[in-house]
Amino acid sequence: MRTLEEGVEHASECWANNLNCAESVLRGVCFAQSVELTGQARKMATPFGGGVGRSEDVCGALIGGVLAIGVSLGRTSPEEDRLNSYEAAGKLYKTFQARFGSTCCKVLNKGDFKTPEHRTRCGKYVGGATRLAIQILREG
């Protein structure tokens, strides 16, 4: 396993290299947890950018964190436990909302995908969601 800070740094590098918010958080958390993602697994985060296909609904950075929790705590068959992943994802959702004041992309991003302020503003959510998801996974 890598440090929490290495995970946050990796997510920030992904964001700086034009991966979207969900992709960056998923990759940063998995990097910290030493989870190797397949190409298909990395691709599944792409449509969540901009609050699900730029619909500006649920923040893509938050979704990336939930996806990473799923990679770590999710199940592969119905017989397996799902409650650990539910608990961790719920905790991430509530903590993210408390920290940033919303889970809605439109509120957080202010409907802005074109300015340099967008990159700065959403970069904060990428780093924050990555940090929170790693902390939650390591606490549990």
C-alpha positions as CSV (number, residue, x, y, z in Angstrom):
1,M,0.0,0.0,0.0
2,R,1.0,3.5,-0.7
3,T,0.5,6.6,1.6
4,L,-2.7,8.6,1.6
5,E,-0.7,11.6,0.3
6,E,0.7,9.5,-2.6
7,G,-2.9,8.7,-3.5
8,V,-4.0,12.3,-3.4
9,E,-1.0,13.3,-5.5
10,H,-1.7,10.7,-8.1
11,A,-5.3,11.8,-8.4
12,S,-4.1,15.4,-8.7
13,E,-1.7,14.4,-11.5
14,C,-4.4,12.5,-13.3
15,W,-6.6,15.7,-13.1
16,A,-3.7,17.8,-14.3
17,N,-3.3,15.5,-17.2
18,N,-6.9,16.0,-18.3
19,L,-8.6,12.9,-16.9
20,N,-12.0,13.9,-15.5
21,C,-12.9,14.1,-11.9
22,A,-14.3,10.6,-11.5
23,E,-11.4,9.0,-13.4
24,S,-8.9,10.9,-11.3
25,V,-10.4,10.0,-7.9
26,L,-10.9,6.3,-8.9
27,R,-7.3,6.1,-10.0
28,G,-5.9,8.0,-7.1
29,V,-7.7,5.8,-4.5
30,C,-6.8,2.6,-6.2
31,F,-3.2,3.7,-6.6
32,A,-3.0,4.4,-2.8
33,Q,-4.6,1.0,-2.1
34,S,-2.3,-0.8,-4.5
35,V,-5.2,-2.0,-6.5
36,E,-4.4,-2.6,-10.2
37,L,-7.3,-1.5,-12.4
38,T,-7.9,-3.2,-15.8
39,G,-8.4,-1.0,-18.8
40,Q,-12.1,-1.8,-18.7
41,A,-12.3,-0.8,-15.1
42,R,-10.6,2.5,-15.7
43,K,-13.0,3.2,-18.6
44,M,-16.1,2.8,-16.5
45,A,-15.5,6.1,-14.6
46,T,-15.4,8.2,-17.8
47,P,-19.1,8.9,-18.2
48,F,-19.4,10.2,-14.6
49,G,-17.4,13.4,-15.3
50,G,-19.3,16.6,-14.9
51,G,-21.9,15.1,-12.6
52,V,-22.8,12.2,-14.9
53,G,-22.3,13.1,-18.5
54,R,-22.1,16.8,-17.7
55,S,-25.6,16.8,-16.4
56,E,-24.2,18.5,-13.4
57,D,-26.0,16.1,-11.0
58,V,-24.0,14.1,-8.4
59,C,-20.4,15.3,-8.3
60,G,-18.1,13.1,-10.4
61,A,-15.3,13.2,-7.9
62,L,-17.7,11.8,-5.3
63,I,-18.8,9.1,-7.7
64,G,-15.1,8.2,-8.4
65,G,-14.6,7.7,-4.7
66,V,-17.7,5.5,-4.5
67,L,-16.4,3.5,-7.4
68,A,-13.1,3.0,-5.6
69,I,-14.9,1.9,-2.5
70,G,-16.7,-0.6,-4.7
71,V,-13.4,-1.9,-6.1
72,S,-12.2,-2.5,-2.5
73,L,-15.3,-3.6,-0.7
74,G,-17.8,-4.6,-3.4
75,R,-19.0,-8.1,-4.1
76,T,-18.9,-10.4,-7.1
77,S,-21.9,-12.6,-6.2
78,P,-25.2,-12.0,-4.5
79,E,-24.1,-14.3,-1.6
80,E,-21.4,-12.0,-0.6
81,D,-21.9,-9.1,1.9
82,R,-22.8,-5.7,0.5
83,L,-23.3,-3.8,3.8
84,N,-19.6,-2.9,4.3
85,S,-19.6,-1.2,0.9
86,Y,-22.9,0.5,1.6
87,E,-21.6,1.8,4.9
88,A,-18.4,3.1,3.5
89,A,-20.1,4.8,0.5
90,G,-22.7,6.4,2.8
91,K,-20.0,7.7,5.0
92,L,-18.1,9.1,2.0
93,Y,-21.3,10.8,0.8
94,K,-22.2,12.4,4.1
95,T,-18.6,13.5,4.8
96,F,-18.1,14.9,1.3
97,Q,-21.4,16.9,1.7
98,A,-20.5,18.2,5.1
99,R,-17.0,19.2,4.0
100,F,-18.0,20.9,0.7
101,G,-21.6,21.9,1.3
102,S,-23.1,19.9,-1.5
103,T,-22.8,16.7,-3.5
104,C,-24.3,18.4,-6.6
105,C,-21.9,19.3,-9.4
106,K,-24.0,22.3,-10.5
107,V,-23.7,23.8,-7.0
108,L,-20.0,22.9,-6.6
109,N,-18.8,23.8,-10.1
110,K,-21.2,26.7,-10.6
111,G,-22.1,25.5,-14.2
112,D,-18.6,26.2,-15.4
113,F,-16.6,23.8,-17.4
114,K,-14.6,26.3,-19.5
115,T,-12.6,28.6,-17.3
116,P,-9.3,28.1,-15.4
117,E,-11.3,28.6,-12.2
118,H,-13.2,25.3,-13.0
119,R,-9.9,23.4,-13.0
120,T,-8.8,24.9,-9.7
121,R,-12.3,24.6,-8.1
122,C,-12.9,21.0,-9.1
123,G,-9.3,20.0,-8.4
124,K,-10.1,20.7,-4.8
125,Y,-13.0,18.2,-4.9
126,V,-10.8,15.7,-6.7
127,G,-8.2,15.9,-3.9
128,G,-10.8,16.0,-1.2
129,A,-12.8,13.0,-2.4
130,T,-9.6,11.0,-2.9
131,R,-8.4,11.8,0.6
132,L,-11.8,11.0,2.2
133,A,-12.3,7.7,0.3
134,I,-8.8,6.5,1.3
135,Q,-9.3,7.5,4.9
136,I,-12.7,5.7,5.1
137,L,-11.2,2.5,3.5
138,R,-8.3,2.5,5.9
139,E,-10.5,3.1,9.0
140,G,-12.8,0.2,8.2
